[in-house]
Amino acid sequence: MLAGTAACGGDSHDAGSTGLRGALDGVRDDASTRGWFEYGDTAAIAKANGGTAATGPYGALLGTGYPDLAAMGPQVAPALGFDPAKTNEAWSAGRPPQQGGVIAGGFDKGAVVGKLKELGGKPDPTAASVYRLRADNELSVDDALARKLPSGVDHFNAVRVADRQIGYGSTLLGADLSRGGTRLGADPTVRALADCLDRPLAAVLTDRAGGGEQPSGPRIAVGVTGKAGVPGTNVLCVARESEQAARAEADRLHGVFTGGEPTAQGVPWNAMLADVRAEVVGANVVKITARSAGSVRTGVFVKALNDMSLARILAGGPPGRES
């Protein structure tokens, strides 16, 4: 996925869409990436939202795929030569210390390489397209990078620059998520969950829906589909071990989301969601779709994964089909 050299020149604005499945095909399959994978179709989110205003109809999805960079706001572009908010797509995967991210399109390769050199970046001896600003997991408060990005911590210790993608992370493995043998997208359960989401604007896949730093609960995917002028659809996909289990889970979850059971914030699910539908799709995957109720913002299931509301109803379940 991040093939290329560190040579200057080239403009990535013509980068084609990778899509969720393409992003998954470019990420290695290991315990860390199975724990967390996040994808955002950055350009499509901005288009559906009518711009980058947080108050827009899809404003809650802005920054998906690059949450750590989004938190740095306008500091990134002058320091590193690219603006994450203007990329075509973005995804991140893994848990610390091997977490890393990718932005695809929307940058000038020569400008990025020039900024990295200004910061003292040197080609990694084991990966010519990777610029080293620090050693793996190194922290600093007084080097050139820290002076430019004081909030950056160690996200840019290693930066890989290709024609159409930039990879970044606190380690070489984080900066190059494609390193490794098998790909996350080759896992049958991951493929089934991606198929369930179809073509989302935003998505998260995890095997830790029950919370914690170890696999817990079923393997799931959450996401949002939609476009400009149309209310977004919240999507939850849950992998189960058999068709019978999937049908039982579909009925159970439909009851949870249409009933008065509360989220972790104490708000009933039926005050958050409207037009809830449940079905079994593909190979034993439960698919729940729903609109956001009233003034509730699009992205209910994405938020519910982060605030542990989904953990309350999914913890203790089997971890899905064996892959």
C-alpha positions in Angstrom: 0.0 0.0 0.0 2.8 2.4 0.8 5.1 1.4 -2.0 7.4 4.2 -3.3 10.6 5.9 -2.7 11.6 8.9 -0.8 12.4 11.0 -3.9 10.9 14.4 -4.0 8.4 15.6 -6.5 5.0 14.4 -7.5 1.5 15.4 -6.5 -1.0 13.1 -4.9 -4.2 15.0 -5.6 -5.1 12.6 -8.3 -5.0 9.6 -5.9 -8.0 7.4 -6.5 -10.3 6.2 -3.7 -9.1 3.2 -1.8 -12.3 2.5 0.1 -12.6 0.5 3.3 -11.8 -2.8 1.7 -8.7 -1.4 0.0 -7.5 0.1 3.3 -8.0 -3.2 5.1 -6.0 -5.0 2.4 -3.1 -2.7 3.1 -2.9 -3.4 6.9 -1.1 -6.3 8.4 -3.2 -8.8 10.5 -2.0 -9.0 14.0 -3.4 -8.8 17.5 -2.9 -5.0 17.6 -4.7 -4.2 14.3 -7.5 -6.6 15.1 -7.9 -4.6 18.3 -8.6 -1.4 16.5 -9.0 -0.3 12.9 -10.5 3.1 12.0 -11.3 4.4 8.5 -12.6 7.7 7.2 -13.5 8.7 3.7 -12.4 12.2 4.4 -13.3 13.9 1.2 -16.7 12.2 1.1 -17.5 13.2 4.7 -16.7 16.8 3.9 -18.9 16.7 0.8 -21.8 15.1 2.7 -21.4 17.6 5.5 -21.3 20.6 3.1 -17.8 21.5 4.3 -15.8 21.1 7.5 -18.0 22.8 10.0 -18.4 20.7 13.1 -22.1 21.7 13.2 -22.9 20.2 9.9 -25.1 17.1 9.5 -22.1 14.8 9.3 -19.8 17.0 11.5 -19.4 14.3 14.1 -17.5 12.2 11.6 -14.9 14.8 10.9 -11.4 13.5 11.8 -12.4 9.9 11.6 -9.4 7.8 10.5 -6.9 10.3 12.0 -8.2 11.2 15.4 -4.8 12.0 17.0 -3.9 14.3 14.1 -7.3 16.0 14.1 -6.8 16.9 17.7 -3.6 18.8 16.7 -5.7 21.1 14.5 -3.8 23.6 12.3 -0.3 22.7 13.7 0.3 19.8 11.3 0.3 21.5 7.9 3.0 24.1 8.6 5.1 21.5 10.4 4.9 18.6 8.0 3.6 20.0 4.8 0.2 18.3 4.6 -3.3 19.0 6.0 -5.0 15.8 7.2 -8.4 17.5 6.8 -7.8 17.9 3.1 -6.8 14.3 2.4 -8.9 11.9 0.3 -9.1 9.2 2.9 -7.4 8.3 6.2 -7.1 5.2 8.3 -5.4 4.2 11.5 -4.8 0.8 13.1 -3.3 -0.9 16.1 -2.9 -0.2 19.8 0.0 1.6 21.4 2.9 1.2 21.1 2.5 -0.1 17.5 -0.4 2.2 16.5 0.0 3.9 13.2 -1.9 5.8 10.5 -2.1 6.5 6.8 -3.5 9.5 4.8 -4.2 9.0 1.1 -4.2 11.8 -1.4 -4.5 15.5 -0.9 -0.8 16.3 -0.4 2.3 17.3 -2.4 5.1 14.7 -1.9 7.9 17.1 -2.5 6.6 19.5 0.1 6.3 16.8 2.7 9.8 15.5 2.1 11.1 19.0 2.3 9.5 19.6 5.7 10.8 16.3 7.0 14.3 17.3 6.0 13.9 20.7 7.6 13.1 18.8 10.9 16.3 16.8 10.5 14.6 13.7 9.1 17.0 11.0 7.7 16.0 7.9 5.6 15.7 4.8 7.7 18.5 2.4 6.9 16.0 -0.5 6.6 13.3 1.4 4.7 14.3 4.0 2.2 10.9 5.6 1.9 10.7 6.2 5.7 12.1 9.3 7.3 13.3 9.0 10.8 12.7 12.0 13.1 13.3 10.0 16.3 13.9 6.4 17.3 11.0 4.0 18.0 8.9 5.2 20.9 11.3 8.1 21.7 9.8 11.1 23.4 11.3 14.6 23.3 10.3 18.1 24.4 13.2 20.1 22.9 14.0 18.7 19.5 13.0 20.3 16.1 9.8 18.2 15.9 8.7 19.1 19.5 9.3 22.8 18.8 7.0 22.6 15.7 4.4 20.1 17.1 4.5 20.3 20.9 1.2 18.3 21.0 2.5 15.7 18.6 4.1 13.6 21.3 5.6 10.6 19.3 3.1 10.3 16.4 5.7 11.3 13.9 8.9 9.4 15.0 8.8 7.7 11.7 7.1 9.0 8.5 6.8 7.0 5.3 6.2 9.1 2.2 5.0 7.5 -1.1 3.4 9.0 -4.2 -0.2 8.8 -2.9 0.1 7.9 0.8 1.8 9.0 3.9 2.3 6.6 6.8 3.1 7.8 10.3 3.7 6.3 13.8 5.8 6.2 16.9 7.6 3.2 15.5 8.6 1.9 12.0 5.8 -0.7 12.2 3.3 2.1 12.9 4.6 4.2 10.0 4.3 1.2 7.7 1.1 -0.7 8.5 1.6 -2.8 5.5 4.7 -4.6 7.0 3.9 -8.2 7.7 2.8 -11.3 6.0 -1.0 -11.6 6.0 -3.4 -8.7 5.6 -6.3 -7.8 7.8 -8.5 -7.7 4.7 -7.8 -11.4 4.1 -9.4 -12.5 7.3 -12.9 -14.0 6.6 -14.6 -12.3 9.5 -13.1 -8.9 8.7 -14.2 -9.3 5.1 -17.7 -10.3 6.2 -17.9 -7.2 8.5 -16.6 -4.9 5.7 -19.2 -6.3 3.3 -21.9 -5.6 5.9 -20.8 -2.0 6.1 -20.6 -1.8 2.3 -19.2 1.7 1.4 -19.2 3.7 4.6 -18.2 7.3 5.2 -16.7 6.2 8.5 -16.0 2.8 10.1 -14.3 1.1 13.1 -13.6 -2.6 13.3 -12.5 -4.2 16.6 -12.4 -7.6 18.4 -12.7 -5.7 21.8 -16.3 -4.6 21.7 -16.6 -5.8 25.3 -13.9 -3.3 26.4 -10.4 -3.7 27.7 -7.1 -4.4 26.1 -7.7 -8.1 25.2 -10.2 -9.6 22.8 -13.7 -9.5 24.4 -17.2 -9.9 23.1 -17.9 -10.6 19.4 -16.0 -9.1 16.6 -17.9 -6.0 15.3 -17.9 -3.1 12.9 -19.6 0.2 13.3 -20.0 2.9 10.7 -22.1 5.5 8.9 -23.3 5.6 5.3 -24.9 8.6 3.7 -24.5 11.5 1.3 -25.2 15.2 1.0 -28.9 16.1 1.5 -29.7 12.7 3.0 -29.8 11.8 6.7 -27.0 9.4 7.6 -27.6 5.7 8.4 -25.9 4.3 11.5 -24.7 0.8 11.0 -23.7 -1.9 13.5 -22.4 -5.3 12.3 -21.8 -8.2 14.7 -20.1 -11.5 13.7 -21.6 -14.6 15.2 -20.6 -18.3 15.2 -23.7 -19.7 13.4 -26.8 -18.7 11.6 -28.9 -19.7 14.5 -26.8 -17.5 16.9 -26.9 -14.6 14.4 -30.7 -14.7 14.2 -31.1 -14.8 17.9 -28.7 -11.9 18.3 -30.6 -9.9 15.6 -33.8 -10.3 17.6 -32.1 -9.4 20.9 -30.4 -6.3 19.6 -33.5 -5.1 17.9 -35.2 -5.3 21.2 -32.4 -3.5 23.0 -32.3 -0.6 20.5 -36.1 -0.1 20.3 -36.7 -0.5 24.0 -35.9 1.6 27.1 -32.6 0.1 28.0 -30.1 2.9 28.7 -26.8 3.7 27.1 -23.7 4.3 29.3 -24.8 7.9 29.4 -28.2 7.0 30.9 -30.1 7.9 27.7 -32.5 5.2 26.4 -31.5 3.7 23.1 -34.9 4.4 21.7 -34.3 8.1 22.3 -31.1 7.9 20.3 -32.2 5.7 17.4 -35.2 5.6 15.0 -36.3 3.2 12.2 -34.2 0.4 13.7 -33.9 -2.6 11.4 -32.1 -5.9 12.0 -31.2 -8.7 9.6 -28.6 -11.4 9.1 -26.4 -10.9 6.1 -23.5 -12.8 4.5 -21.9 -15.5 6.7 -23.7 -15.1 10.0 -23.3 -11.4 10.5 -26.0 -9.4 12.3 -26.6 -6.0 10.6 -28.4 -3.3 12.5 -29.3 0.0 10.7 -31.0 3.0 12.2 -31.4 6.7 11.7 -30.5 9.1 14.5 -33.6 10.2 16.4 -34.6 13.8 16.6 -31.6 16.1 17.0 -29.2 13.3 17.8 -26.1 13.5 15.7 -25.2 10.9 13.0 -22.6 8.4 14.3 -24.5 6.9 17.2 -22.8 3.5 17.1 -19.4 5.0 16.5 -19.9 7.1 19.7 -21.4 4.2 21.5 -18.3 2.1 20.9 -16.1 4.8 22.3 -18.1 5.6 25.4 -18.6 1.9 26.2 -22.4 1.9 25.6 -21.9 -1.0 23.2 -19.7 -2.8 25.7 -22.7 -2.9 28.1 -24.7 -5.0 25.6 -22.0 -6.9 23.9 -19.6 -7.9 26.7 -19.4 -11.6 27.4 -20.4 -12.7 23.9 -18.3 -15.2 21.9 -15.6 -13.7 19.8 -17.3 -14.5 16.5 -16.4 -17.1 13.9 -12.9 -18.6 13.9 -10.9 -17.2 11.0 
